[in-house]
């Protein structure tokens, strides 16, 4: 089971490293608040969302996704629309314009932070395909339930550690001398990444539609 655990841990680490909407939002929230407890709901929500997807993947949902190509196209279309909207929201976020943390919290209410984190985690087709298909495919290598549980536990541990670490890294960035400029830079890089990912999904979707036509 130790080998299965390490397999899940290393595979999840490789998948979670690229900077996407989920990671970007966790970093920006870590950078925004002086007190970590205000960023912790986002960290917990992101980690719980990943945990849910990983459990579903290990239990075999990946079989359904890979068996229905149309479902993948639907996920990409919804994901592209979601990333375009989320990128616009990140680019125009008032975080870098407000004068105090109280004003920031008036905009980023607890409900808004949690819902935004859920959308970034569960409506991102890249994250879904990574966790459900790739991690789910790895789980298929292990026939016994204890091995599958060890494999999934390794992947889940990566998510919790990773979101904790990048939120703390965001706090360090947020304490730089020119905090407003730092936050603006984080938000706009995040928006650019989301828009580029949305463009990539639209290209893949157009190719898929072309293949259906011919």
Steps between C-alpha positions, in 0.01 A plus 500: 500500500795728548574486129137583416512797741818638340353448153192706592710764676746554212234490229282756680805722562581505129139586412450775759818700431386700192351840588129497417186677626483295819863557600488867394195571714651331806820705458311827453288437808809421704654827383192708576450456873721578797334226707526151357161394634335713230678304225453158663141443373632516143782257581261255666242527220762436230645203689158347574400543134815321384445229760148442368619476139782263593266270695260491205791427266630214713149356523481479121318809367782537247352205309181699436685812384730317261207297358305815408703732272205740479521555875859613459393752232225634723747540787741689272227735373376578850858529625596749226202722584578473870870587454421802279262636764729417791797662323300818447403501867861449605630776270243748630516387863478796740757342732782712363294822523357488850656687785453256784450135579148579626402631157651192337300272729184696421547388139645152562238382747537151646229368268660659193844363590368147547285506184786639292731230631240232423460627143876512449527143630195324359420689177852484361509222237879477522480417870216254443682317221822491703345365817223280362669363188874505578482416871207268436702322235785450745261354756402232250849352542414389853247216531450503878306763695781561757745575217250734334448677834875539549537635147214748548633607841834593346326718240272661760794583729665692214194722457478596867873569532518687169213741569638571846846575359388725212264697726796563734711597197224744409527654846869561441426668167227711658747637757732647240553876510253591224215269594239646263730460200586144606132407526425663166783300340372174650143570384602588144738208456221277629255653250746452212547133592124444516443667161778297337352180642155601373647560153663157508169335592319681218764383250466141620121529488503632142726212396266251665198650320688490169575132550132432564402677177743308285 
